[in-house]
Amino acid sequence: MQTARPKTRSTAGPTGRTIGRTAPRPEPPDRRRANRWRAAGLCAALLLLFLIAVLSVSVGARPIPFATVLRGLFSPDGTENAVIVQDYRLTRTLLGLAVGAGLGLAGALMQALTRNPLADPGLLGIESGASAAVVAGIGFLHVTSPSGYVWFAMAGSALTAAAVHTLGTAGRGAPSPIRLVLAGTAVNASLIAGISTLTFLDRDSFAALRIWSVGTLAGRGDDVLVQVLPFLLVGVVLALALAGPLNALALGEELGSALGARPVRTRVLVAVAVALLCGAATAAVGPVGFVGLIVPHAVRLVTGPDQRWLLGYCLVLSPALLLGADVLGRILVRPDELAVGIVTAALGAPVLVVLVRRRKVPQL
């Protein structure tokens, strides 16, 4: 009994000889099953994000019945509760969604590009670079609006990323994640010292800076969201478009180039995306650390190294983490509240300790 052969399509080569080419094979059942599970997990993540967003609109320093919250959202009547829901809680939630997505994607891109599992905008000093640039803009050029902050923040984050990468890869021996973290720590300390010096010398700078220096979603109007949203949207679209090239480069530069990826262009575009995402997020709410570290590590347990699924999950779960931390900060010290940057630092520090104490930091 003869076995069936795969169908082939004959084409004429340049010498006139016939070349047989095997038809594309169907996707293996194991991969199809894994993709179905990933898709189901992504749907569950979307549901989780929706529930946390509802909780963010419903919970605050002032208790408001849920029926009143719904009425304030869909049929505002001008009462004090409706104003709180519409102008404060809803704006805060939307800003958290945008900023969380930006920070999570920035962390995932940095980890993929540097092959450093400890890469994070806050841990490597990139957020401090953005903050230092903003302080300089306030102190020397008297910039007062987020639309002005964002340009300084993006320039500062890009310059700091270049400096940390240069210091972390210089010298003898192969670059390692720990060396990059140490370089980021050194640059971060220097930038914080510069920020402190400028704010003490110029009280106007300190007054403009202190409202977001710890990273908070509170007190931000819808004008802040409108001004930074275009930069975040461009960064998100660019990040998602880079998933394929990053997958190819993960196989090595030579093989990635053979598959159509352009290493230099990919690195430049990743740097642009990180500057847009991190700069706009920092300009809007101040430095918020560890979101870009925690989420990609947790997501990688489900998606593996495939950047297409990884970035999609980070786009959903990063704002869920940020909003969840913000809600937790409102509950823990009622009627006051903790800034979201403090809560994410408390959550992220143990994760960093666990990663560093591993005998071998996993390579990406």
NORGIVEN-V435755 format. One line per field, one symbol per residue. ss: DSSP state (H for helix, E for strand, C for the rest). phi: phi as a letter, one per 30 degrees, with the letter a starting at -180 (. if undefined). A space follows every 50 residues. Layout:
BEGIN
ss: ???
phi: ???
END
This chain:
BEGIN
ss: CCCCCCCEEEEECCCCCEEEEECCCCCCHHHHHHHHHHHHHHHHHHHHHH HHHHHHHHCCCCCCCHHHHHHHHHCCCCCHHHHHHHHHHHHHHHHHHHHH HHHHHHHHHHHHHHCCCCCCCCCCCHHHHHHHHHHHHHHHHCCCCHHHHH HHHHHHHHHHHHHHHHHHHCCCCCCCHHHHHHHHHHHHHHHHHHHHHHHH HCHHHHHHHCCCCCCCCCCCCHHHHHHHHHHHHHHHHHHHHCHHHHHHHC CCHHHHHHCCCCHHHHHHHHHHHHHHHHHHHHHHHCCCCCHHHHHHHHHH HHHCCCHHHHHHHHHHHHHHHHHHHHHHHHHHCCCCCCCHHHHHHHHHHH HHHHHHHCCCCCCC
phi: .dddcddbccbcddcjddcdbddedddeeddddddddddddddddddddd ddddddddcadcdbeddddddddcbdcidddddddddcdddddddddddd ddddddddddddddhcdcdaeddciddddddddddddddcchdbcedded ddddddddddddddddddcdjdiddbeddddddddddddddddddddddd dbdddddddddbdcibcdicdddddddcdeddddddddddddddeddddd djdddddddjdcedddddddddddddddddddddbidbciddcddedddd dccidddddedddddcddddddddddddddddbeddacdddddddddded dddddddddbdddc
END
